[in-house]
């Protein structure tokens, strides 16, 4: 099929999408605030941002441009979902980091923290690599589903426990490029 020949449905007309949870304006404003906070907290230090693929890519790009420091970036891919909307409970590294973390100030950039399973696994794994510091910046924290309050240095938004898509978050690789965060109400692609 030629590029551009598929019909794209406007998000407001897509029956699989529900209400907007966080607008694109709110996202831009909060990410700018996070950039100011991180810049102040890490002033005079070299910061390594570690994004968890694929969901955190858009957040990492926007956040890195909001940080008024020289930052280095690296990426990991971990999986606990597959193409389903519920976590499988098993976390595995699909793509590891390319850089050595020893002695580095590391900030994990996460798109969403729900159960905390993936983040706990990732934090333990990276802490074992002897960074000078290891903190987490999560754009979205789903409320009410963690056993204990997760140890997050920076949180963009606390959101209800609903399956959401947009701004990097997907279902079966769809909806990542929505500019805002929306409730996913389902359709033929929901597992």
C-alpha positions, 0 to 999 in steps of 0.5 A: 500500500503506498505511503499516505493511502491509509485513512486516518480517523481523527482521535475524536471520531475513533470509537476505541478512544475515550476521554482526554486524561491529560491535554497536550498543553498540560503535557508541554507545561509540566515537562517544562517544569520537570526540566527546570527542576532536574536542571536545578537538582543536577547543576554542575553534574553530567546526567545520563538519561535512560529511557525505557523503549518504546513508550518513553521516547517522546517524553525523553525527547521533550524532557531532554530539550527542557533540561538546561544541562548537557545530557547523554541519552541511552535506551533500554527495552524491557517487556512485561506486556507484549501486545496485551493491555495487562502486564504478564508479570514477567519482566525481561530485557529486550535491549540493554544499555550501550554505556557503562553506568559506573560512577554516573548520575543516572535518571531513568525516564519512564512513561507510566508506572502502574504496578511498579513491577517493571520499574522495580526490576529495572531499578535493581538491575541498574543499581547493580551497575554501580551508578553514582546516583539512580533516580526515576522521572515518571511522566504518569503514575497510575494511582491506587495499584502499587503495593507501596508508594514507588520511590520516584524523584519526579512525577509528571501526573498522577492519573486514574487506574485506566488503560491509557494511550497517546504521547508514546503509550500504545496498544498493539503499536497504535496510538503512540503519536496522539499528542495527548493522553486518552482513555483506551476504551477498546476495540478489535485490537484489545487483548 
